Amino acid sequence: MSVRELLEQEEYRLLAPEAQKAAETKGRAYQEEESDVRTCYQRDTDRIVHSKAFRRLMHKTQVFLQPEGDHYRTRMTHTLEVSRIARTIARALRLNEDLTEAAALGHDLGHTPFGHAGEVALSEVMGVAFHHNEQSLRVIDRLEKDGQGLNLTHEVRMAILGHTGLSIPETLEGQIVRVSDRIAYINHDIDDAIRAGILSEADIPREISQVLGESHRERINTLVTDMISHTAETGQLGMRPEVSQAMNALRSFLFARVYKNPVAKGEESKARGILQALYTYYSKHPEALPPDFIPQLDFDGISRVICDYIAGMTDKYAVHKYESIFIPAAWHVRG
């Protein structure tokens, strides 16, 4: 019996009956020989972590565009925080931690440069709504590995697609990632806003603080422990109504004071302008696309291919491409 088979057997002994078992996966789009030492979900985690799209997350904006400081979140640090929160909840509820980790690490692979400003920019130029969760699925299915995709399991794919939007993951592990994403960004965006000087702890409404706590640590602890205890008591994944309502109220507070704050979002119109100018340029000059994107033109059409290219850019690379195309190069005069 292989190590993988022993691990799969252990899941039946250790995990809750409602947990998704690796041996019961609905499989991959393309059948592959199984690993001897990893379950299918462990293998998916490795594929995500070793992907190009995952590495680019470290240079993509979370909320604040090109902040001056080493401690502001990026898409990478956000992803790692979501993974830790989701794994804590899954482990406590005896659900499949490997599946949870894979989905958490892959959930934002399709995010644009410049955060949600990038989503708005691409939606405007394409004439249809750009959703980063759908793009994340496209990255893992179609774009990674030079168009081969990562061939992840059905459960991980659906958890990534369903981490936001109308589609709810079919597994409890995927649903945990969906909630953990919100727990993470609500709290770390407050932390970054305080660091930026546009919020203080005293600004958070008292009715919210009285339920969730007075600090970053207390809020996360309240949300995570309440989700674990309430789910264990009721058998239904979720938080107590008063805690869930306080979290939603905190999210609404963030939208009003941070996400729409002119200080935090003052550069977004410039960011949208950069991406839209790039889109227009490549629409007129598709031959200027990287060689590995050219074959896609015959299958996906120019609009989709340009969108894929721009969505995959990091913030700095988007600025670099804009400067190289639209800003005159400096003359170097010989002395």
C-alpha positions in Angstrom: 0.0 0.0 0.0 1.4 3.4 -1.0 1.8 6.4 1.3 -1.1 8.1 -0.5 -3.4 5.2 0.1 -2.5 5.2 3.7 -3.2 8.9 4.0 -6.6 8.4 2.2 -7.5 5.7 4.7 -6.5 7.9 7.6 -8.9 10.5 6.4 -11.9 8.1 7.0 -10.6 7.5 10.5 -9.8 11.1 11.5 -12.1 13.4 9.5 -15.8 14.1 10.2 -18.3 12.2 8.1 -19.3 15.3 6.2 -15.7 16.1 5.2 -14.7 15.8 1.6 -12.4 12.7 1.3 -9.6 12.7 -1.2 -10.5 9.2 -2.3 -14.0 10.4 -3.2 -12.9 13.3 -5.5 -14.8 13.8 -8.7 -11.4 13.8 -10.3 -9.6 16.0 -12.9 -10.6 17.0 -16.4 -7.7 14.9 -17.7 -7.0 11.6 -15.9 -3.5 11.2 -14.6 -1.5 8.6 -12.7 -1.9 9.1 -9.0 1.0 10.2 -6.8 2.5 7.6 -4.5 3.0 10.0 -1.6 0.5 12.8 -1.9 -3.3 12.9 -2.0 -5.0 14.6 -4.9 -5.5 17.8 -2.8 -2.0 17.9 -1.6 -0.9 17.6 -5.2 -3.2 20.5 -6.1 -1.6 22.7 -3.4 1.9 22.0 -4.8 0.8 22.8 -8.3 -0.7 26.1 -7.2 2.3 27.1 -5.1 4.7 26.3 -8.0 2.7 28.2 -10.6 3.7 31.5 -12.2 0.4 33.1 -11.3 1.0 32.4 -7.6 4.4 34.0 -7.7 3.0 37.2 -9.3 0.7 37.7 -6.3 3.5 39.2 -4.3 3.6 42.2 -6.7 -0.1 42.8 -6.9 -2.1 45.4 -4.9 -4.5 44.5 -2.2 -6.1 47.9 -1.4 -3.4 50.6 -1.3 -1.8 51.3 -4.7 2.0 51.2 -4.5 2.2 52.1 -0.8 5.3 53.5 0.8 6.0 51.0 3.5 7.1 47.4 3.9 4.1 46.1 5.9 1.1 46.8 3.7 -0.7 43.7 2.4 -0.3 42.4 -1.1 -2.4 39.7 -2.8 0.3 37.2 -1.7 0.1 38.1 2.0 -3.7 38.3 1.8 -3.7 34.8 0.3 -1.5 33.4 3.1 -3.7 35.0 5.7 -6.8 33.4 4.1 -5.1 30.0 4.1 -4.1 30.2 7.8 -7.6 31.2 8.9 -9.3 28.6 6.7 -7.0 25.8 7.8 -7.6 26.7 11.5 -11.4 26.4 11.0 -11.2 23.2 8.9 -8.9 21.5 11.3 -11.1 22.3 14.3 -14.2 21.0 12.5 -12.3 17.9 11.3 -12.8 18.8 7.7 -10.2 18.2 4.9 -7.4 20.7 5.6 -5.6 19.8 2.4 -8.5 20.7 0.2 -9.1 23.9 2.2 -5.4 24.9 1.8 -5.4 24.3 -2.0 -8.5 26.4 -2.5 -7.3 29.2 -0.3 -3.9 29.4 -2.0 -5.5 29.5 -5.4 -8.5 31.7 -4.9 -7.0 35.0 -6.1 -4.8 33.8 -9.0 -6.9 35.7 -11.4 -6.8 39.0 -9.7 -5.8 42.0 -11.9 -3.0 44.5 -11.2 -4.1 47.5 -9.1 -6.7 45.6 -7.1 -10.4 46.1 -7.9 -9.5 49.2 -9.9 -8.1 46.7 -12.5 -11.4 44.7 -12.5 -13.3 47.9 -13.2 -10.9 48.9 -16.0 -11.2 45.6 -17.8 -15.0 45.5 -17.3 -15.2 48.9 -19.0 -13.1 48.1 -22.0 -14.5 44.6 -22.6 -18.1 45.7 -22.2 -18.8 42.7 -19.9 -18.2 42.3 -16.2 -14.7 41.0 -15.3 -14.9 38.8 -12.2 -11.6 37.7 -10.7 -12.9 34.4 -9.4 -13.9 33.4 -12.9 -10.4 34.5 -14.1 -8.8 32.5 -11.4 -10.5 29.4 -12.8 -9.4 30.4 -16.3 -5.8 30.7 -15.1 -5.7 27.2 -13.6 -7.7 25.6 -16.4 -6.3 27.3 -19.5 -3.4 29.8 -19.0 -0.9 28.1 -16.7 1.9 25.9 -18.0 1.8 27.5 -21.5 -1.8 26.8 -22.1 -2.0 23.3 -20.6 -3.5 24.4 -17.3 -2.9 22.8 -13.9 -5.6 20.2 -14.2 -6.8 20.5 -10.6 -9.5 18.5 -9.0 -13.1 19.4 -9.4 -13.5 20.2 -5.7 -10.6 22.7 -5.6 -11.7 24.3 -8.9 -15.3 24.8 -7.6 -14.0 26.2 -4.3 -11.9 28.7 -6.1 -14.7 29.8 -8.4 -17.1 30.0 -5.4 -15.0 32.0 -3.0 -17.0 35.0 -4.0 -20.0 35.7 -6.2 -23.2 33.8 -6.6 -21.8 30.3 -6.9 -21.6 28.6 -3.5 -19.0 25.8 -3.3 -20.5 22.3 -2.9 -18.0 21.3 -0.2 -17.9 22.6 3.3 -14.1 23.2 2.8 -14.9 25.5 -0.1 -17.5 27.3 2.0 -14.9 27.8 4.7 -12.5 29.5 2.2 -15.4 31.8 1.1 -15.9 33.0 4.7 -12.2 33.1 5.5 -11.5 35.4 2.6 -14.0 37.9 4.1 -12.6 37.5 7.6 -9.1 38.1 6.3 -9.7 41.1 4.1 -12.0 42.9 6.4 -9.5 42.8 9.3 -6.3 43.3 7.4 -7.7 46.2 5.4 -8.6 47.9 8.7 -5.0 47.3 9.9 -3.6 48.8 6.7 -6.0 51.8 6.8 -4.8 52.5 10.4 -1.2 52.2 9.2 -2.0 54.7 6.4 -3.5 57.1 8.9 -7.0 57.2 7.4 -8.6 55.2 10.3 -8.0 54.7 14.0 -9.4 52.0 16.2 -11.6 54.6 17.9 -13.3 55.2 14.5 -14.8 51.7 14.5 -18.4 52.0 15.7 -18.8 50.9 19.3 -21.7 48.5 18.6 -19.3 46.5 16.3 -16.3 46.6 18.7 -18.4 45.4 21.6 -19.2 42.2 19.7 -16.0 41.6 17.7 -13.3 43.1 20.0 -11.1 46.2 20.2 -8.1 45.1 18.2 -7.1 43.3 15.0 -6.2 40.2 17.0 -9.4 40.2 19.0 -11.6 40.6 15.9 -10.1 37.7 14.1 -10.1 35.5 17.2 -13.8 36.3 17.7 -14.8 35.5 14.2 -12.8 32.3 13.9 -13.7 30.8 17.3 -17.4 31.8 16.9 -17.6 30.0 13.6 -16.0 26.9 15.0 -18.1 26.8 18.2 -21.4 27.7 16.4 -20.9 25.1 13.7 -20.0 22.4 16.2 -23.1 23.2 18.3 -25.6 23.5 15.4 -24.2 21.3 12.7 -24.6 24.2 10.3 -21.6 26.0 9.0 -21.7 29.6 10.2 -21.5 32.1 13.0 -24.0 33.3 15.6 -26.4 35.9 14.1 -25.1 38.7 16.2 -21.5 38.0 15.2 -22.3 37.6 11.5 -24.3 40.9 11.6 -21.4 42.7 13.3 -19.0 41.4 10.6 -21.3 42.6 7.8 -21.6 46.0 9.6 -17.8 46.2 9.7 -17.6 45.5 6.0 -20.1 48.2 5.3 -18.1 50.6 7.5 -15.0 49.7 5.4 -16.7 50.5 2.1 -17.7 53.9 3.4 -14.5 54.8 5.1 -11.7 53.0 3.3 -12.7 51.4 -0.1 -14.3 54.7 -1.2 -11.9 57.0 0.7 -10.3 59.6 -1.7 -6.9 59.2 0.1 -6.8 55.4 -0.4 -8.3 55.4 -3.8 -6.9 58.7 -5.2 -4.7 57.0 -7.8 -7.3 54.5 -9.1 -8.3 56.7 -12.0 -4.7 56.7 -13.2 -4.5 52.9 -12.7 -7.6 52.4 -14.8 -6.2 54.7 -17.4 -3.0 52.7 -17.7 -4.8 49.4 -18.2 -7.3 50.8 -20.6 -4.6 52.4 -22.7 -2.7 49.1 -22.8 -5.9 47.3 -23.9 -6.5 49.8 -26.7 -2.9 49.6 -27.8 -2.8 45.8 -28.0 -6.2 45.8 -29.8 -4.6 47.8 -32.5 -1.3 46.0 -32.4 -1.9 42.3 -31.5 1.5 41.4 -33.0 3.0 43.2 -30.0 1.6 40.6 -27.6 4.1 38.1 -26.1 4.7 35.1 -28.5 3.0 32.6 -26.1 -0.2 34.6 -26.3 -0.4 34.8 -30.1 -1.7 31.2 -30.7 -4.6 31.9 -28.4 -5.9 34.5 -30.8 -7.3 31.8 -33.1 -9.2 30.2 -30.3 -10.3 32.9 -27.8 -10.4 36.1 -29.9 -8.4 39.2 -29.4 -10.4 40.7 -26.6 -10.2 37.7 -24.4 -6.4 37.2 -25.1 -5.6 40.8 -24.3 -7.7 40.6 -21.1 -5.8 37.5 -20.1 -2.4 39.2 -20.7 -3.3 42.4 -18.8 -5.0 40.6 -15.9 -1.9 38.5 -15.4 0.4 41.6 -15.1 1.8 42.8 -11.8 1.3 46.4 -10.9 5.0 47.3 -11.7 4.9 45.4 -15.0 1.8 47.2 -16.1 3.4 50.6 -15.4 6.6 49.4 -17.1 4.7 48.4 -20.3 2.8 51.6 -20.3 6.0 53.7 -20.0 7.8 51.7 -22.7 4.9 52.1 -25.1 3.7 55.7 -24.4 6.5 57.6 -22.6 9.4 58.7 -24.8 12.7 57.1 -23.8 15.4 59.3 -22.4 18.2 60.4 -24.7 21.6 59.4 -23.6 24.0 62.1 -24.8 27.6 61.2 -25.1 30.0 63.5 -23.3 
